């Protein structure tokens, strides 16, 4: 799925994540989540077409090199707003972090 398609889907599902100014920085949670989805799509491809070990390696690589920062940005946006869906997305992000910790002690 292309970046543009991922961005459209995220915009429709989570409109409250759009461009926000927080602490004199502009954050775009839609972009952040679209990028995370792209990384996870590549991990899924590895799982489907290579091996579990390869998928795990790519997951950890993308997490530490890329989408960890996107998760931080999304959390800042969610903490700064009183939006619908805030608590469910925060729970999802926290559980994702817990899953990462379990798989890589």
N, C-alpha and C positions, 0 to 999 in steps of 0.2 A: 504494500500500500504506500502511495506517495506521501511525502510530507504534507502537501496541501490537503489531501484527503484526510489524513490524521488530524490536522489542525481544524478542519471543518467539523469533524465528528466531535472533537473535544469542545469546540465552541458551542455546539448544540447541546452537549451533555452537561457542560460546566461553564455556563456563561459568566458566572461570578469570578472566574479565574482570569479574566481579561487584564489588559494593561493597567497597572496600578503604580502610583508613586508612594514609596514607603521609605522613610528615612533618607530623603533626597536621592533615592535610586528608583529607576523605572524597572519594574518587574513584569514579565508577561507569563503568567501561569499557564495559559493555553499553549504557548510555545514550549514551555518546560514539559508539560505533560505529553505533548505530541512527540517531543524528542525521546522521552522515556519509552513511549510506546514503540517508537522506531527501534530503539535498542533491544527491547523485549521481543520484537518481531524477529530480529536477527538471532537472538538466543533460541527462539522457538524453531527457526529454520535449522539451526545446528542440532537441536534435539530430534527433529524429524528426519534429517538427512545425514547426520554424522554419528555422534554418540553422546551419551549422557555426560561423560567427562568433558567433552568438547563444549557442550552447552554450559556446564558449570563454569568452565574456564572463562568463556565469553561473558557470562553473567557477572562474575567477579570483576573482570576487566572493565566492562561498561559501567558497573556500579562505581568502582573507585576512580575511573578516569573521566567519567562523564555525568551519569545521572544522579550521583550523590548531591552534586551542586544544584541540580534541578529540583530535587526533593526539598532541599533547604529553602530554595526560593518559593516553592509552593507553600511550604509551611508558614513562611513569613506572611504571604498573602492571606492565607486562611486565618492566621492569628490576628491579623490587623483588621479583618472585616467581620461583620455580623451577618454572614450570608447563609442562605439555605444550603444544606448539604455540607456545610463546613465540618461538622463533627464526623460524618460518615467518611469523608475523604481523609480527614486526619487519622481516623482509626485505620483506614486502608494503608496509609503511608507508614504508620507506626508498626502495623503487622508486617508490612514488607521489610522493614528494617529488622524486626525480630527474626523473620525467616532468614535473612541474610546472615544474621549472627549465628543462628543454629547451624547453617550449612558451612560456615567458615569460622570456627571458634577461635 
